[in-house]
Amino acid sequence: VQLQASGGGLVQAGGSLRLSCETSGRTLSNFHMGWLRQAPGKEREFVAAISRKSYGGSTRYADSVKGRFTVSRDNAKNTVYLQMNSLKPEDTAVYYCAVTQILWAYVDGIQHYNNWGQGTLVTVSS
């Protein structure tokens, strides 16, 4: 599955961005999908995930983004989104979308993701 994240950019603290994840290879609704990020000089970390359609579209978030970020999918457009509100400078990172076939209970483990695809840079200024 070849994935492409887009929608990043420069935004002031408190602002919003919506990231998109698209593919032309597979039907994304068949997969648990995750958003992950890597800040400068830091390791990659889990941000959010949404379950495959047959699992009911459950969502999970890292504590650092809970209440500010929302992951969703539009199955008709074969696209997964990450709506980011109330952005903070510490949200600055390259954001990636990826698929996983791990059990839903373990979707916050980045080691379970593959096919990371191209990331998109989000820069939040203070």
Residue, then its C-alpha position, 0 to 999 in steps of 0.5 A: v500500500q503506497l500512502q501519501a500524507s498531505g496538508g501540512g504547513l506553517v500555522q500559529a499556536g492555537g491554529s488548526l490544520r487538516l491532514s489527509c492520507e490517500t492511496s491509489g493502491r488499496t481500499l483503506s477501509n479494510f485496514h486499521m490506519g494510524w497517524l504517527r509523527q517524528a519531531p526534530g531530534k526525536e523518535r517517531e511516536f503514535v498520534a492517533a488511529i482509526s479502526r477498519k470499517s468492519y471493526g466499527g471505526s473506533t478511534r484511539y489517541a495519544d494522551s498528548v493530542k486527546g481532545r485536540f485532534t480527531v481522526s476520521r475516514d471518508n470511505a467513499k474517497n478512500t481517504v483518512y484525515l487528521q483534524m488538528n485543533s489548538l495546535k502547540p509548538e510541540d506538535t511540530a513534526v513530520y506526520y505520517c500515515a500508515v497501515t497496520q494489521i495488528l490487533w486493535a488493542y495494540v495500535d498505539g505501538i509504532q512497531h506494528y506499522n508498515n508502509w509509512g509513505q511520504g510524510t507531511l511537515v507541520t510547523v507550529s510557531s509560538 
